[in-house]
Amino acid sequence: MTRAALLVLADGRFPAGGHAHSGGAEPAVKAGRIRDTRDLEAFCRGRLHTSGLTSAALAAAAALGLDPAALDEAADARTPSPALRATARRLGRQMLRAARATWPGPELDALATAFPRGAHQPVVLGLAARSAGLGPRDAAHCVAYEAVSGPATAAVRLLSLDPFQATAVLARLAPDMDLVAERAAEQAARAAHAGTDALPAASAPLLDITAEQHAAWPVRLFAS
């Protein structure tokens, strides 16, 4: 296992398409739910402990070697918003292209064949982590960080927030990220014996609702 691979996978410059997505921050800003760094921190913490936990567990399970097709089906069942399902598959397709170029391997090739239109992004990320020689906790940490760094970066652009203060938000959330990653890895380990029903299904209904609204906007800065 190499920690350097974890840094590459978690790097915001990894060409997986995440820079084009706000993680729900854009509609939250428009609705007035994110106005400053205090609001941003609350938004990110809520996202991390709900949809972030669910995604982190899916990624950890994929890194552990659970069936990607079963995990993709589980991801579908845990994503009620059609707009978010479409986004997850677009991001998964881009992530898979980047991962196959970076850490080529038969498991990623098989996933590309099985899901030509894209598997859910957390499943792809978990399998990418596996191909890079990383473990389930590493995959879960990547997703946990992504769950908060995406909205934080987007909020800087949307609100002209001080980027130093936005980064301080991420630093304050570090203990929460560690906690979510640990929980996700533990639940993935249970799923290895009990099946995908043992994976968490934490959700954030407001994110689902605003994702559908955001998808219908004629003009928007971010794809989601």
N, C-alpha and C positions, 0 to 999 in steps of 0.2 A: 504494500500500500504506500502511495506517495501523497503527502500533503500538498505538494505543488500542484498535482492534478486537481485537487479540491479548489485551490485558488483559481485555476484556469476556468473550471466549470462555474464557479460563483461570480466570476468577473463580469461586471456589467457590460464590458466590451466584447464578451463572447458572442459571436454573431447568431444569436438565437431569436432575434426579433423582439425581445422584451422592451426595447427602448420606445417602441411605437404604442405601447399600452400603458394605461394609467392605473390599472388595478381597481377601477371604480372611483378614483380620486376626481376625475374630471366632472362627472355628474354630481358628486358630493360638493365640489367647489361651487358649481352653478346653483345648487340648492341652498347654499349658505351653511352647510354642515362642516366645511373646512374653511376657516378664515385666517387662522394663524397656526403657529407651531404647536400650541396646546391642543387645538382641534385635530391637527395632523397626527399627533401622538396617540390621541384617543382612537382615531379612525384606524391607524395602523395596528394598535393593540387589539382592537376588536376583530379586524380582518385576520390577524395572526392566529388568534385562539379559536377561530371558527373555520372558515374555508382554508386558512393556512394549515391548520392541524390536519384536516382531511387530505389535502394535497400532499403534505409532508409524509403522511402514513402511506399513501399510494406510492410515492417515490421510494420510500424505504422498503416497501414490499417488493417492488420491481428490482431494487438493488439486491434484495435477499434471494431472488431467483424465482418468485412466484410467477405463474402463468400470465404473460402480458395481456393476452386476450381477455382473461377473466378479470384482470385489473382494469382494463379499459371499459369493460361492461360495468364494473363497480363504480368507476368514475362517472359514467353516463348516469347511473342511478342516483348519484350524489350531486348532480348538476342539473337542477330543474329548469334553469333558464336556457332556452335554445340559443340565445345570443352568446352566452358564456360557453356552451358546448362547442359552438362553432369557433369561438376564439381559442379555446383549449386545443382544438385539433389543428388550427392554423399554426399556433405556436409550437405544437408538437411536431408538425411537419418541418418547420424551420429548424427546431432543435435537433431533429433527427439528421437533417442534412449536415449541420455543423458537427454533430457527434460522430457521424460516419467518416467525415474527413479528418477528424482529430484523433479518434480512438477506434479505427476500423475493426470490425469483428463480426462473426457469424450471427450473433444474437441481434445486433442492430440491423444487419442485412435481412434477417428473417422478419423483423418487425416492419421494415419498409415494404417488404413483399406482402405481408398480411394486411397492412393499413396504408395503401397507396395514397389515400386522401388525408392521412395523418391520424395518429393515436393521440390520446389526451397527453398534454405536455408533462404532467408529473410522472406518468408512466415512462415516457421517453427519457426524462431526466434521470429517473432511477436506473434505467437500463444503461444510459450513458455513463453514470457513475460506476456501475458494475463493470463496464468495458474498460473504464479508466483504472480499475483496480481499487476502487473505493468501496466502502461498506454502507449498510443501511443508515447508520447515524449520519454519515457524511452527506448522503443524498437528502436526508431530512433537514439537515442544517442548511443546505443549498436552497431548498424550497422555503424554509422559514425566513431566511434572509431575503429571498426574492419577494415574499409576501409583503414585506414592509419597505424594502428599498425601491420597488417600482412606484408605489404611491408617493413616497417621499421625494423621489427625483421629479416626478410629474408635478407635484405641488410647487416645487421651485419655479418651474416654467409657467404654471398656471397663475400663481399668485405673486411671482417675483419675490418669493421668500428668500431670506438670507441663507445661502447654501451651507454656511457653517452651522447655523442653527438647525437646519434640516438634518445634517449629519449628526448633530448632538442628539436629535430625537432617536436616530438609529442606535447610537451608543447607549442611551437610556433603556432601549428595548432589548439590549443584548441578553439580560437574564431571562426575559420572556422567550426569546428565540431558543436559548439553550433548553428551557423547560419544554417547549413545544416539540423540539427535535427529539428529546429523550422520550417523551410520551409517544410520539409517532413511531419511533423505532421499536418501542416495547409492544405497541399494538400491532405492528407489522409482524413481529415475532410470533404473537398469538395467532395471527391470521395464517401463518405458515402451517399451523396444526388444525385450526378451526375453520379455515376458509375465509373468503373475502367478506363475509357477513360480520366478521370480528373487527373489521376496519372501522374507524370512526366515521360518523356521518354528520359532523358538526356543520352547521350552515349559517348564512347571514342573509335572511330573506330580503332585506332592503337592498343588498348588493344585487340580488337576482332581479328585483323590480327595476332598479335604476339602470341595470345593464340593458334591459329590454327598451327602456326609454332612450337611452344613449344611442343604441343601434339605429334608432329611427331619426336621429338628428340629421338635418341636411348638411350642416357644417359642424365639424368638430376637430380638435387638435390631435386627439389620440384615437386609435382604432377601437379601443375599449376602455 
